[in-house]
Amino acid sequence: MKKLHVRAGDNITVLTGKDKGKHGKIIEVNPDKGRVLVEGVNMATKHVKPKRMDQQGGIIHQEAYIDASNVMLICSKCKKPARTERRIEDSGRKVRVCKKCGQVIDVIKEAAK
């Protein structure tokens, strides 16, 4: 499993592609493939066939995954896209830090092993 610089719930901006410059919130992260699902970005058209008699078919617009390298986290303090780093504080807790302003973004919770 790869570690990504973003996680679900982060506000991001898109760096490249057809949705360049758009902002959104990450809905879902797939660290195995290195892809993220962003609210309102990379909208795909899907034709759905009804599965049951009472279900309606039609055309659905839904978000599709984009590569995590094409998004950048927006810092909550400086309100600009910024790179992040992982840092261990003196107290021993691991945090993500904005490289522009030095603001602590959040605490990294380790997965249970």
Summary of the structure (lengths in Angstrom):
residues: 113
radius of gyration: 17.5
end to end distance: 13.1
largest distance: 62.0
contacts: 275
relative contact order: 0.18
helix: 3%
strand: 43%
